Amino acid sequence: MPDLSRLALSIVIPVYGSEKVLPELTARLQAVLDQIDQVRHRYEVIFVCDCSPDHSWAVIQALAAQYPWVHGISLRMNAGQHNALMAGFAQARGDIIMTMDDDLQHSPSDIPALLDELARGRDVVYARFKRRQHAGWKIAGSRLNDLVAGYLMQKPKGLYLSPFRAMKAAICADVLRYQGPYVYVDGLILSVTRNIGTVDVDHHERYAGDSGYSFKKSVSLWLKMATNFSLVPLRITSFAGICFAGLGFLLAIALIIQKFTNDAMPVGWSSLIVTILIVGGVQLLALGMIGEYLGRVLLTLNSRPQYVIGDTTPPTRQTRPCSFFYIACAAAWAWLLITPSITAH
C-alpha cells in the first residue's frame, strides 16, 4: 500500500515582513495548483516565519485555519533565508519540493513550467528571470556572485541560481543531511547533482512592502558560499603570500646590489614604512581568512543549530481522493468476509 502521508508537491516559502502579501499569495497559489492535474488536492504550502517584525505569523495562523493545506513554522530567532528553508524542508512531505519568495515577485502561474521541466528527468529546475526587478546594486552583486559561484563551486555555465526552484524529494533529503549552521542551499544542491535544468520566467514587482535582504545579508551569503564549499580563498591567500615573499626577496637583492654600487644611496624611511604596511596587511588578511574558517569549524563542532522553532500551526488532516478509494476497498472486503456467515445463519 502506498504511503498516504506523501503528497505530490510541497512549497516552502520563507516569510519576513510580508503580512500584506500572504493572503494574496495564498489565493493565487490555490488558483494555480487546483488546475494542475498531477498535484490537485495533493499539495501543501509551508510558510516559515523567520522571526518577522510585523504580524506575518498571525496572518499565517489565520491562513492555516482557513486552508487545510497551509502549514506554518515560526522561528524563535532570525536565522536567514536559507536556514529557514531547511526548517521547511524538514517538514515537507511532497514528492517534489519547491521554493519561492513571499513577495509575489515569483509568480505562482510559473509553477507548471518548472514542474514540466522537472518531469523531463531533471533533478532540480531553476527559474531564470528574463529581467530582474531589483535595485542596481543587487543586480550587480548577483552577477558577481554568479561569477564567483562558477569558479568556486564549478557551477554549470549559464545556470542562474535563483530562489525560485523545484527539486525531487531525494535531492531535498540529501540537502538535509548537512547539519552545519552555515547553510547555502544552492551550494548543497550543486554538491549532490549536476542534472539541473532552467526555465525562463518573468520577474515581477514586489506586491507590497520592502525587501528584507540588505547589503549585509548579501555579503553574509557570499561568505557562506566562499568558505563553506571551497578552499579557494585559502589557496588565493597562500598564493598572495608566496608572491609578496618573492617580491620582498627580489627587492632585498636589488637593495644589496645598489648599496655596493652606489655609496651615496640615501636611507629612505618612506620605502621601509610602505613595505611594512603592505606585508603587514597581507599577513592580517591571511590571518583573517584562516580565522574565518576556524570560527566556522568551531561553531559547527559546538553543534550550533541551523534554526530554532518557536511555534507551529496545529496539524490538520488533508482529505485526498485516494483516501476514499482505500476506505471503499476496505469496506467491500469486510462485507465479503461477513456475508457468508450471515447467509449461513
PyMOL commands that set and color helices and strands:
alter all, ss='L'
color gray80, all
select helices_A, chain A and resi 22-33+56-66+81-91+108-119+136-152+169-176+185-190+215-228+232-261+269-301+321-344
alter helices_A, ss='H'
color red, helices_A
select strands_A, chain A and resi 7-15+43-49+70-75+94-99+124-129+165-168+196-201+309-312
alter strands_A, ss='S'
color yellow, strands_A
deselect
rebuild
show_as cartoon
